[in-house]
């Protein structure tokens, strides 16, 4: 259930919990947001300062993120230097504010290393599955992989637009679009 390095949830347990939360959100017609947070230029940290320093940075980032979440949020290490976060009851506007706060928390304070403080930034991809905006709109419940795929696409855009930023991928309804 837990990642051995960061002690937050692992990917497998996250998928289980997030799938349940997505079904709950659909059942009660509530929004839910998924974020993928990727540490910018992480390989350079490990290559320059060593893998132990890289591990310390990952543990510290997990602690910083976790300290800035609500109890209902679900955080996991997705893989390598990527973290994944589900924010129940959170629409895209609220999620953008939360993602920006997390991005700033990561970048605000350099990380300790044996050689010198390390400045670290993160890129964030955001995908929000909103509650149905009107009674005539219909959507089927997306699979958790749909939200992950959209957040991953947004993350790709954030990284290729210069890093240290947030991008969001809109969810489309059969009768319109939620931005």
Phi, psi and omega in degrees: 000330185246145173286131186291336181274310187263343180067016170264177181302152173269172185301315183299313181292324177302313181302319178297309182294318182293323178297318177296319181293321178297318178296319178296318180298318179293318182299321182259009176056050181240147180286157175213141183237144176239133178241141166244125183247122182240130181285125182290135175052040183295324180303323179297326178296310180296320181291323183275315188255350181101160183292329178295321176295319177299318177298319180296320178297316180298317178297317181293319178297317178302318179294318180297315179297309184302323180292346183246024181245162172277163179298329183280346180288149182241116183245140177212160169273119185277326179161144178052242180255025180250139175242151179232142187219128172253132181242096179295155176056035185230118177275178187296322179296313178296319181295321179299316178298316179295318179296320179295320177299316180294319179300317180291322179298320179293317185279340191295317186240124177300152180268144179289140170215166182295327184273307182197160176301141181255124173275126183232139175235169180221149172253147185228133171251136188233135174223128181241128172260106185276158171294152181301124185286336176210164186295337181275346181279139179229138174216154172266156179296123177286156172280153180304327179296334176294315178294319178297316180299317179293318178294323179294320176297317178295321177298317178303316179295320179297318181291322182276357176258010175123354179069173180054045179205174182243139170229150180237149176247124183288153175255133183256135174263167179291339179236050177134193186222141171256125182265000000 
